Amino acid sequence: MACLKDGFDRLISYLRISVTDRCNFRCVYCMPAAGINLLGHQDILTYEEIARVVRAAAELGVHKVRITGGEPLVRLGLADLVAMLAAIPGIDDLGLTTNGALLERYALPLKEAGLRRVNVSLDTLRRDRFAEIARVDLLPAVLAGIERAQAVGLVPVKLNTVIVRGLNDDEVVDMARSTLEKEWHLRFIELMPLCEAGSLAGGSYVSNTEVRAQIDAALGPLKAGRPGGQSGQADHDGPARYYRLPGARGTIGFISPVSERFCDGCNRLRLTAD
């Protein structure tokens, strides 16, 4: 099979596809309350155009595809795209990143279309704080979506948590403790200084070194352990490093783009919605 490399001789095997720039959340670290200027429908790639790009990428060695947004589940007929991509020879890992609010409704048709697994954003377990962070009161819907995804076999369900100082940094231990009873694969992701889109002041960044220290002090030292009970590091884990609390059903991962730069190992391309 042909292989695809970039100008730094990095092997490219992973394609992330944004299917829309629209989102039904207005998270404070991501977007201003008023939203952003959106692309016109005529400027968005059709599902057929996306599938054409993926077929070409697969011929060059790309085997992993992740569908993202904005919020991908706000685009109608997404299961149709999933079915197109799942049928492409060479694509053996097809995932979706979502905020989870619509996942309870769409989990089964997505699974039946060929989706393998989902990542869900979950920055807090408190309903009042969820409404503050996302600017919508939808925590029950997100939790129901996570349960539904697990029930239909979109596993492992990975939960992405961005810790922000003064906003949810006091929930680190509670979030980590949730993996003892729930088969959640929680990943703490450092806040990226992206642009002026969000409304956070300086000093919001919390390193994963600090996050892990909180967990170790309150719950004991973490042991290496990937989702599925395997040890070591797999290619599909990407930049995450996974650990497990003793006796826990789930795992705790750390993605540290600020404190532990990992660009030298990047294996991905990104296709924007337009």
Contacts in CASP RR format, 6 or more apart in sequence:
PFRMAT RR
TARGET T0000
AUTHOR 0000-0000-0000
METHOD contacts of the structure
MODEL  1
MACLKDGFDRLISYLRISVTDRCNFRCVYCMPAAGINLLGHQDILTYEEI
ARVVRAAAELGVHKVRITGGEPLVRLGLADLVAMLAAIPGIDDLGLTTNG
ALLERYALPLKEAGLRRVNVSLDTLRRDRFAEIARVDLLPAVLAGIERAQ
AVGLVPVKLNTVIVRGLNDDEVVDMARSTLEKEWHLRFIELMPLCEAGSL
AGGSYVSNTEVRAQIDAALGPLKAGRPGGQSGQADHDGPARYYRLPGARG
TIGFISPVSERFCDGCNRLRLTAD
1 61 0 8 1.000
2 59 0 8 1.000
2 60 0 8 1.000
2 61 0 8 1.000
3 11 0 8 1.000
3 60 0 8 1.000
3 61 0 8 1.000
4 11 0 8 1.000
4 12 0 8 1.000
4 13 0 8 1.000
4 57 0 8 1.000
4 60 0 8 1.000
4 61 0 8 1.000
4 62 0 8 1.000
5 11 0 8 1.000
5 12 0 8 1.000
6 12 0 8 1.000
8 264 0 8 1.000
10 264 0 8 1.000
10 265 0 8 1.000
10 266 0 8 1.000
10 267 0 8 1.000
11 267 0 8 1.000
12 60 0 8 1.000
12 61 0 8 1.000
12 62 0 8 1.000
12 267 0 8 1.000
12 268 0 8 1.000
12 269 0 8 1.000
13 61 0 8 1.000
13 62 0 8 1.000
13 63 0 8 1.000
13 64 0 8 1.000
13 235 0 8 1.000
13 267 0 8 1.000
14 62 0 8 1.000
14 64 0 8 1.000
14 65 0 8 1.000
14 66 0 8 1.000
14 267 0 8 1.000
14 268 0 8 1.000
14 269 0 8 1.000
15 53 0 8 1.000
15 54 0 8 1.000
15 57 0 8 1.000
15 62 0 8 1.000
15 64 0 8 1.000
15 65 0 8 1.000
15 66 0 8 1.000
15 268 0 8 1.000
15 269 0 8 1.000
15 270 0 8 1.000
15 271 0 8 1.000
16 65 0 8 1.000
16 66 0 8 1.000
16 68 0 8 1.000
16 268 0 8 1.000
16 269 0 8 1.000
16 270 0 8 1.000
16 271 0 8 1.000
17 50 0 8 1.000
17 53 0 8 1.000
17 54 0 8 1.000
17 65 0 8 1.000
17 66 0 8 1.000
17 67 0 8 1.000
17 68 0 8 1.000
17 270 0 8 1.000
17 271 0 8 1.000
18 68 0 8 1.000
18 69 0 8 1.000
18 70 0 8 1.000
18 72 0 8 1.000
18 270 0 8 1.000
18 271 0 8 1.000
18 272 0 8 1.000
18 273 0 8 1.000
19 44 0 8 1.000
19 45 0 8 1.000
19 50 0 8 1.000
19 67 0 8 1.000
19 68 0 8 1.000
19 69 0 8 1.000
19 72 0 8 1.000
19 75 0 8 1.000
19 78 0 8 1.000
19 81 0 8 1.000
19 273 0 8 1.000
20 44 0 8 1.000
20 69 0 8 1.000
20 70 0 8 1.000
20 71 0 8 1.000
20 72 0 8 1.000
20 74 0 8 1.000
20 75 0 8 1.000
20 273 0 8 1.000
21 36 0 8 1.000
21 38 0 8 1.000
21 39 0 8 1.000
21 69 0 8 1.000
21 70 0 8 1.000
21 273 0 8 1.000
22 38 0 8 1.000
22 69 0 8 1.000
22 70 0 8 1.000
22 71 0 8 1.000
22 74 0 8 1.000
22 75 0 8 1.000
23 31 0 8 1.000
23 69 0 8 1.000
23 70 0 8 1.000
23 71 0 8 1.000
23 74 0 8 1.000
23 99 0 8 1.000
24 71 0 8 1.000
24 74 0 8 1.000
24 99 0 8 1.000
24 101 0 8 1.000
24 102 0 8 1.000
24 136 0 8 1.000
25 31 0 8 1.000
25 71 0 8 1.000
25 99 0 8 1.000
25 101 0 8 1.000
25 134 0 8 1.000
25 135 0 8 1.000
25 136 0 8 1.000
25 138 0 8 1.000
26 32 0 8 1.000
26 33 0 8 1.000
26 35 0 8 1.000
26 134 0 8 1.000
26 135 0 8 1.000
26 136 0 8 1.000
27 121 0 8 1.000
27 123 0 8 1.000
27 133 0 8 1.000
27 134 0 8 1.000
27 135 0 8 1.000
27 198 0 8 1.000
28 132 0 8 1.000
28 133 0 8 1.000
28 135 0 8 1.000
28 164 0 8 1.000
28 167 0 8 1.000
28 198 0 8 1.000
28 199 0 8 1.000
28 200 0 8 1.000
29 133 0 8 1.000
29 162 0 8 1.000
29 164 0 8 1.000
29 191 0 8 1.000
29 198 0 8 1.000
29 200 0 8 1.000
29 204 0 8 1.000
30 194 0 8 1.000
30 197 0 8 1.000
30 198 0 8 1.000
31 197 0 8 1.000
31 198 0 8 1.000
32 197 0 8 1.000
32 198 0 8 1.000
32 199 0 8 1.000
33 135 0 8 1.000
33 199 0 8 1.000
36 197 0 8 1.000
39 273 0 8 1.000
39 274 0 8 1.000
43 274 0 8 1.000
44 273 0 8 1.000
44 274 0 8 1.000
45 53 0 8 1.000
45 271 0 8 1.000
45 273 0 8 1.000
45 274 0 8 1.000
47 80 0 8 1.000
47 81 0 8 1.000
47 84 0 8 1.000
48 84 0 8 1.000
50 81 0 8 1.000
50 84 0 8 1.000
50 85 0 8 1.000
50 271 0 8 1.000
51 81 0 8 1.000
51 84 0 8 1.000
51 85 0 8 1.000
51 88 0 8 1.000
53 271 0 8 1.000
54 62 0 8 1.000
54 65 0 8 1.000
54 85 0 8 1.000
54 88 0 8 1.000
54 91 0 8 1.000
55 88 0 8 1.000
57 269 0 8 1.000
58 88 0 8 1.000
58 89 0 8 1.000
58 90 0 8 1.000
58 91 0 8 1.000
61 90 0 8 1.000
62 91 0 8 1.000
62 269 0 8 1.000
63 90 0 8 1.000
63 91 0 8 1.000
63 92 0 8 1.000
63 93 0 8 1.000
64 91 0 8 1.000
64 92 0 8 1.000
64 93 0 8 1.000
64 94 0 8 1.000
64 236 0 8 1.000
65 85 0 8 1.000
65 91 0 8 1.000
65 93 0 8 1.000
65 94 0 8 1.000
65 95 0 8 1.000
66 94 0 8 1.000
66 95 0 8 1.000
66 96 0 8 1.000
66 97 0 8 1.000
66 119 0 8 1.000
67 78 0 8 1.000
67 81 0 8 1.000
67 82 0 8 1.000
67 85 0 8 1.000
67 94 0 8 1.000
67 95 0 8 1.000
67 96 0 8 1.000
67 97 0 8 1.000
68 96 0 8 1.000
68 97 0 8 1.000
69 97 0 8 1.000
69 273 0 8 1.000
70 273 0 8 1.000
71 98 0 8 1.000
71 99 0 8 1.000
71 101 0 8 1.000
71 102 0 8 1.000
72 78 0 8 1.000
72 96 0 8 1.000
72 97 0 8 1.000
72 98 0 8 1.000
73 98 0 8 1.000
73 100 0 8 1.000
73 101 0 8 1.000
73 102 0 8 1.000
73 103 0 8 1.000
73 106 0 8 1.000
74 102 0 8 1.000
78 106 0 8 1.000
78 110 0 8 1.000
79 106 0 8 1.000
79 109 0 8 1.000
79 110 0 8 1.000
79 112 0 8 1.000
79 113 0 8 1.000
80 113 0 8 1.000
82 94 0 8 1.000
82 96 0 8 1.000
82 110 0 8 1.000
82 113 0 8 1.000
82 114 0 8 1.000
82 115 0 8 1.000
83 113 0 8 1.000
83 114 0 8 1.000
85 91 0 8 1.000
85 94 0 8 1.000
86 94 0 8 1.000
86 113 0 8 1.000
86 114 0 8 1.000
86 115 0 8 1.000
93 116 0 8 1.000
93 236 0 8 1.000
94 114 0 8 1.000
94 115 0 8 1.000
94 116 0 8 1.000
95 115 0 8 1.000
95 116 0 8 1.000
95 117 0 8 1.000
95 118 0 8 1.000
95 119 0 8 1.000
96 110 0 8 1.000
96 115 0 8 1.000
96 117 0 8 1.000
96 118 0 8 1.000
96 119 0 8 1.000
97 118 0 8 1.000
97 119 0 8 1.000
97 120 0 8 1.000
97 121 0 8 1.000
97 160 0 8 1.000
98 118 0 8 1.000
98 119 0 8 1.000
98 120 0 8 1.000
98 121 0 8 1.000
99 120 0 8 1.000
99 121 0 8 1.000
99 134 0 8 1.000
99 142 0 8 1.000
100 120 0 8 1.000
100 121 0 8 1.000
100 141 0 8 1.000
100 142 0 8 1.000
100 145 0 8 1.000
100 146 0 8 1.000
101 136 0 8 1.000
101 138 0 8 1.000
101 141 0 8 1.000
101 142 0 8 1.000
102 141 0 8 1.000
103 118 0 8 1.000
103 120 0 8 1.000
103 142 0 8 1.000
103 144 0 8 1.000
103 145 0 8 1.000
103 146 0 8 1.000
103 148 0 8 1.000
103 149 0 8 1.000
104 141 0 8 1.000
104 144 0 8 1.000
104 145 0 8 1.000
104 147 0 8 1.000
104 148 0 8 1.000
107 118 0 8 1.000
107 145 0 8 1.000
107 148 0 8 1.000
107 149 0 8 1.000
107 151 0 8 1.000
107 152 0 8 1.000
107 154 0 8 1.000
108 148 0 8 1.000
108 152 0 8 1.000
110 154 0 8 1.000
111 152 0 8 1.000
111 153 0 8 1.000
111 154 0 8 1.000
115 154 0 8 1.000
116 154 0 8 1.000
117 154 0 8 1.000
117 155 0 8 1.000
117 156 0 8 1.000
117 157 0 8 1.000
117 158 0 8 1.000
118 149 0 8 1.000
118 154 0 8 1.000
118 157 0 8 1.000
118 158 0 8 1.000
119 157 0 8 1.000
119 158 0 8 1.000
119 159 0 8 1.000
119 160 0 8 1.000
120 142 0 8 1.000
120 145 0 8 1.000
120 146 0 8 1.000
120 149 0 8 1.000
120 157 0 8 1.000
120 158 0 8 1.000
120 159 0 8 1.000
120 160 0 8 1.000
121 159 0 8 1.000
121 160 0 8 1.000
121 161 0 8 1.000
121 162 0 8 1.000
122 142 0 8 1.000
122 146 0 8 1.000
122 159 0 8 1.000
122 160 0 8 1.000
122 161 0 8 1.000
122 186 0 8 1.000
123 130 0 8 1.000
123 133 0 8 1.000
123 134 0 8 1.000
123 161 0 8 1.000
123 162 0 8 1.000
123 163 0 8 1.000
123 164 0 8 1.000
123 168 0 8 1.000
124 130 0 8 1.000
124 133 0 8 1.000
124 139 0 8 1.000
124 168 0 8 1.000
124 171 0 8 1.000
125 139 0 8 1.000
125 171 0 8 1.000
125 174 0 8 1.000
125 175 0 8 1.000
125 178 0 8 1.000
126 139 0 8 1.000
126 171 0 8 1.000
127 137 0 8 1.000
127 139 0 8 1.000
127 140 0 8 1.000
129 167 0 8 1.000
129 168 0 8 1.000
129 171 0 8 1.000
130 137 0 8 1.000
130 138 0 8 1.000
130 139 0 8 1.000
130 142 0 8 1.000
131 137 0 8 1.000
131 139 0 8 1.000
132 167 0 8 1.000
133 164 0 8 1.000
133 167 0 8 1.000
133 168 0 8 1.000
146 157 0 8 1.000
146 159 0 8 1.000
146 184 0 8 1.000
149 155 0 8 1.000
149 157 0 8 1.000
150 157 0 8 1.000
150 183 0 8 1.000
155 183 0 8 1.000
156 183 0 8 1.000
156 185 0 8 1.000
156 227 0 8 1.000
156 228 0 8 1.000
157 183 0 8 1.000
157 184 0 8 1.000
157 185 0 8 1.000
158 185 0 8 1.000
158 186 0 8 1.000
158 187 0 8 1.000
158 227 0 8 1.000
159 184 0 8 1.000
159 185 0 8 1.000
159 186 0 8 1.000
159 187 0 8 1.000
160 187 0 8 1.000
160 189 0 8 1.000
161 175 0 8 1.000
161 186 0 8 1.000
161 187 0 8 1.000
161 188 0 8 1.000
161 189 0 8 1.000
162 188 0 8 1.000
162 189 0 8 1.000
162 190 0 8 1.000
162 191 0 8 1.000
163 169 0 8 1.000
163 172 0 8 1.000
163 188 0 8 1.000
163 190 0 8 1.000
163 191 0 8 1.000
163 206 0 8 1.000
163 211 0 8 1.000
164 191 0 8 1.000
164 200 0 8 1.000
164 204 0 8 1.000
164 206 0 8 1.000
165 203 0 8 1.000
165 204 0 8 1.000
165 205 0 8 1.000
165 206 0 8 1.000
166 204 0 8 1.000
167 200 0 8 1.000
167 204 0 8 1.000
169 206 0 8 1.000
172 188 0 8 1.000
172 211 0 8 1.000
172 214 0 8 1.000
172 215 0 8 1.000
173 214 0 8 1.000
173 215 0 8 1.000
173 218 0 8 1.000
173 219 0 8 1.000
175 186 0 8 1.000
175 188 0 8 1.000
176 186 0 8 1.000
176 215 0 8 1.000
176 218 0 8 1.000
176 219 0 8 1.000
176 245 0 8 1.000
176 252 0 8 1.000
177 219 0 8 1.000
177 245 0 8 1.000
178 184 0 8 1.000
178 186 0 8 1.000
179 185 0 8 1.000
179 186 0 8 1.000
179 244 0 8 1.000
179 245 0 8 1.000
179 248 0 8 1.000
179 249 0 8 1.000
179 250 0 8 1.000
179 251 0 8 1.000
179 252 0 8 1.000
180 245 0 8 1.000
180 247 0 8 1.000
180 248 0 8 1.000
180 249 0 8 1.000
180 250 0 8 1.000
181 249 0 8 1.000
182 249 0 8 1.000
182 250 0 8 1.000
183 249 0 8 1.000
183 250 0 8 1.000
184 249 0 8 1.000
184 250 0 8 1.000
185 227 0 8 1.000
185 242 0 8 1.000
185 250 0 8 1.000
185 251 0 8 1.000
185 253 0 8 1.000
186 250 0 8 1.000
186 251 0 8 1.000
186 252 0 8 1.000
186 253 0 8 1.000
187 240 0 8 1.000
187 252 0 8 1.000
187 253 0 8 1.000
187 254 0 8 1.000
187 255 0 8 1.000
188 208 0 8 1.000
188 211 0 8 1.000
188 252 0 8 1.000
188 253 0 8 1.000
188 254 0 8 1.000
188 255 0 8 1.000
189 255 0 8 1.000
189 257 0 8 1.000
190 205 0 8 1.000
190 206 0 8 1.000
190 207 0 8 1.000
190 208 0 8 1.000
190 255 0 8 1.000
190 256 0 8 1.000
190 257 0 8 1.000
190 258 0 8 1.000
190 259 0 8 1.000
191 200 0 8 1.000
191 204 0 8 1.000
191 205 0 8 1.000
191 206 0 8 1.000
191 258 0 8 1.000
192 257 0 8 1.000
192 258 0 8 1.000
193 205 0 8 1.000
193 258 0 8 1.000
205 258 0 8 1.000
207 256 0 8 1.000
207 258 0 8 1.000
207 259 0 8 1.000
208 254 0 8 1.000
208 255 0 8 1.000
208 256 0 8 1.000
208 259 0 8 1.000
208 260 0 8 1.000
209 259 0 8 1.000
211 254 0 8 1.000
212 222 0 8 1.000
212 254 0 8 1.000
215 222 0 8 1.000
215 252 0 8 1.000
216 222 0 8 1.000
219 245 0 8 1.000
220 245 0 8 1.000
220 246 0 8 1.000
222 243 0 8 1.000
222 244 0 8 1.000
222 245 0 8 1.000
222 252 0 8 1.000
223 243 0 8 1.000
223 244 0 8 1.000
223 245 0 8 1.000
223 246 0 8 1.000
224 231 0 8 1.000
224 232 0 8 1.000
224 242 0 8 1.000
224 243 0 8 1.000
224 244 0 8 1.000
225 231 0 8 1.000
225 232 0 8 1.000
225 242 0 8 1.000
225 243 0 8 1.000
225 244 0 8 1.000
225 251 0 8 1.000
226 232 0 8 1.000
226 233 0 8 1.000
226 234 0 8 1.000
226 237 0 8 1.000
226 242 0 8 1.000
226 251 0 8 1.000
227 242 0 8 1.000
227 250 0 8 1.000
227 251 0 8 1.000
228 251 0 8 1.000
229 244 0 8 1.000
229 251 0 8 1.000
233 241 0 8 1.000
235 267 0 8 1.000
238 267 0 8 1.000
239 255 0 8 1.000
239 256 0 8 1.000
239 257 0 8 1.000
239 262 0 8 1.000
240 253 0 8 1.000
240 254 0 8 1.000
240 255 0 8 1.000
241 253 0 8 1.000
241 254 0 8 1.000
242 251 0 8 1.000
242 252 0 8 1.000
242 253 0 8 1.000
243 251 0 8 1.000
243 252 0 8 1.000
243 253 0 8 1.000
243 254 0 8 1.000
244 250 0 8 1.000
244 251 0 8 1.000
244 252 0 8 1.000
245 252 0 8 1.000
256 262 0 8 1.000
END
